[in-house]
Amino acid sequence: MSNFKKVLLLAALLICFEQVLGYALEPVTFQHYLDLGLRQKGTEGKQPDMVFIGNSRVSTTFIPSVFSDRIEGVSCAFNAGTGSQGIEGTYYYLKDILNQYDLKYVVFGLDYQTFLPEERVPTRDLLVLKRIRSPLIRAAFIGDVFEPSEYNYFLKSYQYRGKIGNVGSNLKKKLSLEYRQGIDTGENTVYEDLGFTRETEVFGSKAGIYLSEPWTEEAMDRDKLAYLDRIVTLCREKGAELYVVSTPLTISTVYATPGYGACTQFFREYLEERGVAYDNLNLMKERETLLPDAKMNSMEHVGDDGADLVSDFYCDVLCRRMRQESVDGYFYGSVSEMKEAMSDLVCVGLHTEVADEEGNREIVGEALCKEGTKLLYQFELVTEKEVRILQEYSEKDRCPLSVEDMVFPMTLRIRCRAAAGDAEERAAEVDIDETSWD
């Protein structure tokens, strides 16, 4: 055998080895279920008319069937959201989708962190790269976004090199009947409907106060902002109507994160100049009643039936926009207007701090409220046997927690209400076990 043939044989063996090892190492992704679903729609003679695209806030919020069932002219909508999808990935993924389908509508999920500087995370772009079918678009995406030092990640054996212990569970799931039929057997984040993944858990009584990094126009990455213009231009060239939406965050994040109101106003004005409709679902009227933080799964994801509620709400909004009707009745005009319409006491939370070297601690109450509101706090300790009131309602926002009172596991609870009027009481809980303060 000639040396040339030996080289070819060795290359073929290496490629086969990479394919087999990569298949075994690569975890199951929701792309598999989406591909199966879109192929099934194709056999039914239905081609996508509408896509939702963006990061996991999009994939866990919008249920495609709600929109295809209710929007005239939409026979098939799908959700192309992926975890931590950056706007660069959104542009190239959308470009690939628009090459495949003659879409009527594109809904892009835009959040206040989209244009803020961030640490480079190659894995999030690799997730998008896997979904792009066009070799030319893949090459453009790689050349535009990936550093040469990251090219080794294109080998799945390298990308998932630390996951060798998961090979057995990966193969078991990939070879299962449910996987081949497109049935997800997950528990916490479950694939349901053409790209939509439902977060099954909610904060409930564990909802607290969640603030994020400040936003300023000066801090924005202008290179990232340029991709928004590219998305607008791409949709116009392809004849697809673009809608931009911000998905729900916890109320406390919107209420108190520095610069959030300015960010919302910037997005609204920037997109209005380009003739694109923008809706911020955090400004939905009656948010405290319709989507309280108890229905959220995390600071940035709705949970349980929250996606049904938000999808119904936003579908109504889109239907009105498509009929060229006003949607002002659905939203507050600004974050300031939203705050003014909300209760005097908005959110409460708690944390603990070390009190001394003997192990005693102090429970610290936290609250978001309108300026000038005087608050009363009550602290409780909950165990399997009893509910103990550590401090009855008072203006003190701190309460001692002695070593003698600590029984693991336990739950610390804060109740809070305005001192004047008949304002609704707010409560929050934190579960504590032996490892909580390690």
C-alpha positions as CSV (number, residue, x, y, z in Angstrom):
1,M,0.0,0.0,0.0
2,S,1.4,3.4,-1.0
3,N,2.1,6.1,1.6
4,F,-0.7,8.2,0.0
5,K,-3.3,5.4,0.6
6,K,-2.0,4.9,4.1
7,V,-2.6,8.6,4.8
8,L,-6.1,8.5,3.4
9,L,-6.9,5.4,5.4
10,L,-5.6,7.0,8.6
11,A,-7.6,10.2,7.9
12,A,-10.7,8.1,7.3
13,L,-10.2,6.2,10.5
14,L,-9.6,9.4,12.5
15,I,-12.8,10.9,11.0
16,C,-14.8,7.8,11.9
17,F,-13.3,7.8,15.4
18,E,-14.3,11.5,15.9
19,Q,-17.8,10.9,14.7
20,V,-18.4,7.9,17.0
21,L,-16.7,9.5,20.0
22,G,-18.5,12.9,19.3
23,Y,-21.9,11.1,19.2
24,A,-21.2,9.4,22.5
25,L,-19.9,12.5,24.2
26,E,-22.3,15.1,23.0
27,P,-25.3,15.6,25.3
28,V,-28.8,15.5,24.0
29,T,-29.9,19.0,22.8
30,F,-33.3,20.4,22.0
31,Q,-32.2,20.8,18.3
32,H,-33.0,17.1,17.8
33,Y,-36.6,17.5,18.8
34,L,-37.1,20.7,16.8
35,D,-35.7,19.1,13.7
36,L,-38.1,16.1,14.1
37,G,-41.0,18.5,14.7
38,L,-40.3,20.6,11.6
39,R,-39.9,17.5,9.4
40,Q,-43.3,16.3,10.7
41,K,-44.9,19.7,9.8
42,G,-43.3,19.3,6.3
43,T,-45.0,16.0,5.8
44,E,-48.3,17.6,6.7
45,G,-47.7,20.2,4.0
46,K,-47.0,23.0,6.5
47,Q,-44.0,25.3,6.1
48,P,-43.0,27.8,8.8
49,D,-44.5,31.3,8.5
50,M,-43.2,32.7,11.8
51,V,-40.1,32.3,14.0
52,F,-39.2,33.4,17.5
53,I,-35.5,33.8,17.9
54,G,-33.1,34.8,20.7
55,N,-31.7,33.3,23.9
56,S,-33.2,31.0,26.5
57,R,-35.6,33.8,27.6
58,V,-37.3,33.3,24.2
59,S,-37.2,29.5,24.1
60,T,-38.9,29.3,27.6
61,T,-41.5,32.0,27.0
62,F,-43.2,31.7,23.6
63,I,-45.3,28.6,22.7
64,P,-45.5,28.5,18.9
65,S,-48.9,26.7,18.7
66,V,-50.5,29.6,20.5
67,F,-49.5,31.9,17.7
68,S,-50.1,29.5,14.8
69,D,-53.6,28.7,16.1
70,R,-54.6,32.4,16.5
71,I,-52.8,34.5,14.0
72,E,-54.4,34.6,10.5
73,G,-52.1,33.4,7.8
74,V,-49.7,31.6,10.2
75,S,-50.0,27.8,9.7
76,C,-46.7,27.0,11.4
77,A,-44.6,29.0,14.0
78,F,-41.5,27.7,15.6
79,N,-39.1,28.8,18.4
80,A,-35.4,29.1,17.5
81,G,-34.2,30.2,20.9
82,T,-31.0,28.7,22.3
83,G,-29.3,29.1,25.6
84,S,-27.3,32.3,26.0
85,Q,-27.6,33.0,22.2
86,G,-25.7,36.2,21.4
87,I,-27.0,38.7,18.9
88,E,-24.2,37.7,16.5
89,G,-25.5,34.1,16.5
90,T,-29.0,35.4,16.2
91,Y,-28.1,37.2,13.0
92,Y,-26.4,34.2,11.3
93,Y,-29.0,31.7,12.5
94,L,-31.8,33.9,11.3
95,K,-30.0,34.3,8.0
96,D,-29.9,30.5,7.6
97,I,-33.6,30.1,8.6
98,L,-34.7,32.8,6.1
99,N,-32.7,30.9,3.4
100,Q,-34.7,27.8,4.2
101,Y,-38.2,29.2,4.7
102,D,-40.3,32.0,3.2
103,L,-41.3,33.5,6.6
104,K,-43.9,36.2,7.0
105,Y,-42.9,37.2,10.6
106,V,-39.8,37.3,12.7
107,V,-39.9,37.9,16.5
108,F,-36.6,38.7,18.0
109,G,-36.1,38.6,21.8
110,L,-34.1,41.7,22.9
111,D,-33.1,42.1,26.6
112,Y,-31.2,44.8,28.4
113,Q,-28.0,42.8,28.6
114,T,-27.8,42.1,24.8
115,F,-25.4,45.0,24.1
116,L,-23.4,45.1,27.3
117,P,-19.8,43.9,27.3
118,E,-19.4,40.3,28.5
119,E,-16.9,37.5,28.8
120,R,-16.4,35.4,25.6
121,V,-18.2,32.0,25.9
122,P,-17.5,29.9,22.8
123,T,-20.0,27.1,23.8
124,R,-23.0,29.4,23.3
125,D,-22.0,30.2,19.7
126,L,-21.1,26.5,19.1
127,L,-24.7,25.7,20.0
128,V,-26.0,28.0,17.3
129,L,-23.3,26.9,14.8
130,K,-24.6,23.3,15.0
131,R,-28.1,24.5,13.9
132,I,-26.9,26.4,10.8
133,R,-27.2,24.3,7.7
134,S,-25.7,26.5,4.9
135,P,-21.9,25.9,4.6
136,L,-21.5,29.4,3.4
137,I,-23.3,30.9,6.4
138,R,-21.5,28.6,8.8
139,A,-18.2,29.8,7.3
140,A,-19.2,33.4,7.6
141,F,-20.2,32.9,11.2
142,I,-17.0,31.2,12.1
143,G,-14.9,33.9,10.4
144,D,-16.8,36.7,12.0
145,V,-17.2,35.4,15.6
146,F,-14.7,32.6,16.4
147,E,-11.1,33.2,17.2
148,P,-8.5,30.8,15.5
149,S,-7.6,29.6,19.0
150,E,-11.2,28.3,19.4
151,Y,-11.2,26.2,16.3
152,N,-10.3,23.1,18.3
153,Y,-13.8,23.3,19.7
154,F,-15.2,22.2,16.4
155,L,-14.0,18.7,17.3
156,K,-16.7,17.3,19.6
157,S,-14.2,15.0,21.2
158,Y,-12.4,18.2,22.4
159,Q,-15.4,20.3,23.1
160,Y,-16.9,17.6,25.4
161,R,-13.6,16.1,26.7
162,G,-14.6,16.7,30.3
163,K,-17.9,14.8,29.9
164,I,-16.5,11.3,29.5
165,G,-18.4,10.1,32.5
166,N,-21.7,11.0,30.8
167,V,-21.2,8.7,27.8
168,G,-23.4,5.9,29.2
169,S,-26.4,8.2,30.0
170,N,-26.0,10.0,26.7
171,L,-26.1,6.8,24.6
172,K,-29.0,5.4,26.7
173,K,-31.1,8.4,26.0
174,K,-30.1,8.7,22.3
175,L,-30.9,5.0,21.7
176,S,-34.3,5.2,23.5
177,L,-37.6,4.9,21.8
178,E,-38.7,8.2,23.2
179,Y,-35.7,10.0,21.8
180,R,-36.3,8.6,18.3
181,Q,-40.0,9.6,18.5
182,G,-39.2,13.1,19.7
183,I,-40.5,12.8,23.2
184,D,-38.4,14.6,25.8
185,T,-38.3,12.8,29.2
186,G,-36.6,15.7,31.1
187,E,-37.8,17.0,34.4
188,N,-36.9,20.7,35.1
189,T,-36.7,22.1,31.5
190,V,-38.9,20.1,29.2
191,Y,-39.2,20.3,25.5
192,E,-42.8,20.7,24.4
193,D,-43.6,22.4,21.1
194,L,-41.5,23.2,18.1
195,G,-38.6,24.7,20.0
196,F,-40.5,25.8,23.1
197,T,-39.0,24.5,26.4
198,R,-41.1,24.8,29.6
199,E,-39.5,25.5,32.9
200,T,-41.6,23.3,35.2
201,E,-40.7,24.9,38.5
202,V,-41.5,28.3,40.0
203,F,-40.2,30.5,42.8
204,G,-43.5,30.3,44.7
205,S,-42.8,31.5,48.3
206,K,-39.1,31.6,47.5
207,A,-39.3,34.7,45.4
208,G,-37.1,37.4,46.7
209,I,-35.3,40.5,45.3
210,Y,-33.1,40.1,42.2
211,L,-31.1,43.0,40.8
212,S,-28.8,42.9,37.8
213,E,-25.9,44.9,36.5
214,P,-26.5,48.5,35.8
215,W,-27.2,49.6,32.2
216,T,-25.9,52.8,30.6
217,E,-25.8,53.8,26.9
218,E,-22.1,54.6,27.3
219,A,-21.4,51.0,28.3
220,M,-23.0,49.4,25.2
221,D,-20.8,47.5,22.8
222,R,-21.5,49.3,19.5
223,D,-20.2,46.4,17.5
224,K,-23.0,44.3,18.9
225,L,-25.5,47.1,18.3
226,A,-24.6,47.0,14.6
227,Y,-26.0,43.5,14.4
228,L,-29.4,44.8,15.3
229,D,-29.3,46.9,12.2
230,R,-28.1,43.9,10.2
231,I,-31.1,41.9,11.5
232,V,-33.5,44.8,10.5
233,T,-32.0,44.9,7.0
234,L,-32.0,41.2,6.6
235,C,-35.7,40.9,7.4
236,R,-36.6,43.7,5.0
237,E,-34.6,42.1,2.2
238,K,-36.4,38.8,2.8
239,G,-39.8,40.4,3.1
240,A,-40.3,39.2,6.7
241,E,-42.0,41.6,9.1
242,L,-39.8,42.1,12.2
243,Y,-41.1,42.5,15.7
244,V,-38.8,43.0,18.7
245,V,-39.9,42.0,22.2
246,S,-38.3,41.9,25.7
247,T,-39.4,38.9,27.8
248,P,-40.4,39.0,31.5
249,L,-37.8,39.4,34.2
250,T,-38.7,39.4,37.9
251,I,-40.5,42.5,39.0
252,S,-37.7,43.5,41.4
253,T,-35.2,43.4,38.5
254,V,-37.2,45.8,36.4
255,Y,-38.1,48.0,39.4
256,A,-34.7,48.5,40.9
257,T,-31.9,47.6,38.4
258,P,-30.1,50.9,37.7
259,G,-30.7,52.1,34.2
260,Y,-33.5,49.7,33.2
261,G,-35.9,52.5,32.4
262,A,-33.3,54.3,30.3
263,C,-32.6,51.0,28.5
264,T,-36.2,50.5,27.6
265,Q,-36.5,54.0,26.3
266,F,-33.3,53.6,24.2
267,F,-34.6,50.4,22.6
268,R,-38.0,52.0,21.9
269,E,-36.5,55.1,20.2
270,Y,-33.8,53.2,18.3
271,L,-36.3,50.7,16.8
272,E,-38.9,53.4,16.1
273,E,-36.4,55.3,14.0
274,R,-36.0,52.1,11.9
275,G,-39.7,51.5,11.7
276,V,-39.7,48.4,13.9
277,A,-42.3,47.7,16.6
278,Y,-40.9,47.1,20.1
279,D,-42.8,45.7,23.1
280,N,-41.5,45.3,26.6
281,L,-43.5,42.6,28.3
282,N,-42.2,43.8,31.7
283,L,-44.4,46.8,31.3
284,M,-47.6,44.8,30.9
285,K,-50.4,46.4,32.9
286,E,-51.5,44.6,36.1
287,R,-48.2,42.7,36.1
288,E,-48.3,42.2,39.8
289,T,-51.6,40.3,39.4
290,L,-51.1,38.6,36.0
291,L,-47.4,37.5,36.4
292,P,-46.2,37.9,40.0
293,D,-42.6,36.8,40.8
294,A,-44.0,33.7,42.4
295,K,-44.7,32.5,38.8
296,M,-41.1,33.0,37.7
297,N,-38.7,30.2,37.5
298,S,-35.6,32.4,37.8
299,M,-34.7,36.1,37.5
300,E,-35.2,35.8,33.7
301,H,-37.4,32.8,32.9
302,V,-41.1,32.3,33.5
303,G,-42.1,29.0,34.9
304,D,-45.0,26.5,34.9
305,D,-48.1,28.1,33.3
306,G,-46.4,31.5,33.0
307,A,-45.4,30.8,29.4
308,D,-49.1,30.2,28.5
309,L,-50.1,33.5,30.1
310,V,-47.3,35.5,28.3
311,S,-47.9,33.8,25.0
312,D,-51.6,34.6,25.1
313,F,-50.9,38.2,26.1
314,Y,-48.3,38.8,23.4
315,C,-50.4,37.0,20.8
316,D,-53.1,39.6,21.4
317,V,-50.5,42.3,21.1
318,L,-49.2,41.0,17.8
319,C,-52.7,40.6,16.4
320,R,-53.4,44.2,17.1
321,R,-50.1,45.3,15.7
322,M,-50.7,43.3,12.5
323,R,-54.1,45.1,12.2
324,Q,-52.3,48.5,12.6
325,E,-54.2,49.0,15.9
326,S,-52.8,50.7,19.1
327,V,-51.4,48.5,21.8
328,D,-51.1,51.4,24.4
329,G,-53.9,49.8,26.5
330,Y,-51.7,46.8,27.1
331,F,-48.6,48.5,28.5
332,Y,-47.4,51.2,30.8
333,G,-45.6,54.0,28.9
334,S,-42.4,53.7,31.0
335,V,-40.8,52.1,34.0
336,S,-41.6,55.2,36.0
337,E,-45.3,54.9,35.1
338,M,-45.3,51.2,36.0
339,K,-43.7,52.0,39.4
340,E,-46.4,54.6,40.1
341,A,-49.2,52.2,39.4
342,M,-47.8,49.4,41.6
343,S,-48.3,48.8,45.3
344,D,-46.5,50.8,47.9
345,L,-44.6,47.6,48.9
346,V,-43.4,45.7,45.8
347,C,-41.0,42.9,46.8
348,V,-39.3,41.5,49.9
349,G,-36.4,39.2,50.6
350,L,-33.9,38.3,53.2
351,H,-30.4,37.2,53.8
352,T,-28.3,36.3,56.8
353,E,-25.0,37.7,58.1
354,V,-22.4,36.4,60.6
355,A,-23.0,38.0,64.0
356,D,-20.1,36.7,66.0
357,E,-17.5,34.0,66.3
358,E,-19.8,31.7,68.2
359,G,-21.9,31.0,65.1
360,N,-24.8,33.3,65.8
361,R,-26.2,35.1,62.8
362,E,-28.5,38.0,62.0
363,I,-31.4,37.9,59.5
364,V,-31.5,41.0,57.4
365,G,-34.8,42.0,55.8
366,E,-34.8,43.6,52.3
367,A,-37.7,45.4,50.7
368,L,-38.5,47.4,47.5
369,C,-41.1,50.1,48.1
370,K,-42.2,53.6,47.1
371,E,-40.2,56.4,48.5
372,G,-41.5,57.4,52.0
373,T,-43.3,54.2,52.7
374,K,-42.7,53.1,56.4
375,L,-42.5,49.3,56.6
376,L,-43.0,46.7,59.4
377,Y,-41.2,43.4,59.4
378,Q,-41.9,40.1,61.0
379,F,-39.3,37.2,61.1
380,E,-40.2,33.5,61.4
381,L,-38.3,30.2,61.7
382,V,-40.1,27.2,60.2
383,T,-39.2,23.6,60.9
384,E,-41.1,20.3,60.5
385,K,-42.4,20.6,64.0
386,E,-43.4,24.3,64.4
387,V,-43.5,27.9,63.2
388,R,-41.7,30.2,65.6
389,I,-42.0,33.9,65.5
390,L,-38.5,35.3,66.1
391,Q,-39.6,38.9,65.9
392,E,-43.1,40.2,65.7
393,Y,-44.0,43.1,63.4
394,S,-41.9,46.1,64.1
395,E,-39.8,48.7,62.2
396,K,-36.7,46.7,62.8
397,D,-35.4,45.2,59.6
398,R,-32.8,43.0,61.4
399,C,-33.4,40.0,63.6
400,P,-30.9,37.9,65.7
401,L,-30.7,34.2,64.9
402,S,-28.9,32.4,67.7
403,V,-27.1,29.1,67.4
404,E,-29.7,27.6,69.8
405,D,-32.5,28.4,67.4
406,M,-30.9,26.7,64.4
407,V,-32.5,23.4,63.5
408,F,-31.5,21.9,60.2
409,P,-33.2,21.8,57.8
410,M,-35.2,25.0,58.4
411,T,-36.8,27.8,56.6
412,L,-36.4,31.4,57.4
413,R,-39.4,33.6,56.5
414,I,-39.9,37.3,56.4
415,R,-43.3,39.0,56.3
416,C,-43.5,42.7,55.5
417,R,-46.3,45.3,55.2
418,A,-46.7,49.0,55.1
419,A,-47.3,50.6,58.5
420,A,-50.2,52.7,57.2
421,G,-53.2,51.7,55.2
422,D,-54.4,48.2,54.2
423,A,-51.6,47.3,51.9
424,E,-51.1,43.7,51.0
425,E,-48.6,41.8,53.0
426,R,-45.5,40.4,51.2
427,A,-43.6,37.4,52.3
428,A,-40.4,35.5,51.2
429,E,-38.7,32.4,52.4
430,V,-35.2,30.9,52.2
431,D,-34.4,27.2,52.9
432,I,-31.4,26.6,55.1
433,D,-29.5,23.3,55.7
434,E,-26.2,22.3,57.1
435,T,-24.3,23.4,54.0
436,S,-26.0,26.8,53.4
437,W,-23.4,28.8,55.1
438,D,-20.3,26.8,54.2
